[in-house]
Amino acid sequence: MTEMKYAVVCVDDDPYILQMLGFQLTKIMDQECTLIEYFTDPNQAIENIDILIKDEIDVIFVMVDYQMPKMTGAELIRKLKEKHPHLKCVMLSGQANRSSVDLLKSENLLEEFIEKPWDEEALFKTLRPFISSTK
């Protein structure tokens, strides 16, 4: 069995969205060496990312929703970047506050924004540069 070297973390309060992302991401990720993690709770995602990094697993990117009950995606990204400034963050949302997204981008905290509902091929096109850096 191959050791996991990489991880992708997806955070969305809607389990259906996470299920769909999981289905789609398995099409473009090397599952032999990449762990794909899903969280509905942003605080659990932060804890898990801390563990992954401590275990020297390279987190390729973190994909977050904007509108979540416990904290917004913008708040989550800010917390993650404070602890791990090298993390790449992608926001996937249909209800994002445009000014918040623009501010995150202007502060170099957000690499990409994808609007819900998304097109699978557009998702792949956006994510491939992150994934290709692992090969």
DOMARNU-400787 format. One record per residue (C-alpha): x, y, z. Coordinates in steps of 0.5 Angstrom, whole numbers, padded with zeros to 4 digits, always signed. Example, Ala and Ser with C-alpha at 12.3 -4.5 7.8 and 13.67 -1.06 7.14 Angstrom:
<midrens>
+0025-0009+0016/+0027-0002+0014/
</midrens>
This chain:
<midrens>
+0000+0000+0000/+0003+0007-0002/+0004+0012+0004/-0001+0018+0003/+0003+0024+0001/-0002+0029+0000/-0009+0031+0002/-0015+0035+0000/-0020+0038+0005/-0027+0040+0003/-0031+0044+0008/-0039+0045+0007/-0045+0045+0011/-0049+0041+0006/-0047+0034+0006/-0050+0033-0001/-0045+0038-0004/-0039+0034+0000/-0042+0028-0003/-0042+0031-0010/-0035+0034-0009/-0032+0027-0007/-0035+0024-0013/-0032+0029-0018/-0025+0030-0014/-0024+0022-0015/-0024+0023-0022/-0018+0027-0022/-0014+0026-0016/-0009+0020-0015/-0012+0016-0009/-0006+0012-0008/-0002+0018-0005/-0008+0023-0004/-0013+0023+0002/-0019+0027+0001/-0022+0029+0007/-0029+0032+0008/-0032+0036+0014/-0039+0040+0015/-0036+0043+0021/-0030+0048+0020/-0027+0047+0027/-0026+0040+0026/-0023+0042+0019/-0018+0046+0022/-0016+0041+0027/-0015+0036+0022/-0011+0040+0018/-0007+0042+0024/-0006+0034+0024/-0004+0033+0017/+0001+0038+0017/+0004+0036+0023/+0004+0029+0020/+0008+0032+0014/+0002+0031+0009/+0002+0036+0004/-0005+0039+0004/-0006+0041-0004/-0012+0046-0003/-0017+0047+0002/-0024+0048-0001/-0029+0052+0003/-0036+0054+0002/-0038+0061+0004/-0044+0061+0008/-0044+0056+0014/-0047+0056+0021/-0041+0056+0025/-0037+0061+0021/-0036+0064+0014/-0032+0061+0009/-0028+0068+0010/-0027+0067+0017/-0025+0060+0016/-0020+0062+0011/-0017+0067+0015/-0016+0062+0021/-0013+0057+0017/-0008+0062+0014/-0006+0065+0020/-0003+0058+0022/-0001+0056+0016/+0000+0062+0011/+0002+0057+0005/-0004+0053+0005/-0008+0054-0002/-0015+0056-0001/-0021+0055-0006/-0028+0058-0005/-0034+0054-0008/-0040+0058-0006/-0047+0060-0009/-0048+0065-0003/-0041+0069-0002/-0041+0076-0001/-0037+0079-0007/-0034+0084-0003/-0031+0079+0002/-0029+0075-0004/-0025+0081-0007/-0022+0083+0000/-0019+0075+0001/-0016+0076-0006/-0013+0082-0005/-0010+0080+0001/-0007+0074-0003/-0011+0069+0002/-0016+0066-0003/-0013+0063-0010/-0020+0061-0013/-0027+0062-0013/-0032+0058-0016/-0039+0059-0016/-0045+0054-0015/-0048+0051-0018/-0041+0049-0022/-0040+0045-0028/-0035+0039-0027/-0030+0041-0033/-0030+0048-0030/-0028+0045-0023/-0023+0041-0026/-0020+0046-0030/-0019+0051-0024/-0016+0045-0020/-0011+0042-0024/-0006+0047-0023/-0006+0045-0016/-0006+0038-0017/-0001+0038-0023/+0004+0041-0018/+0004+0034-0014/+0007+0030-0020/
</midrens>
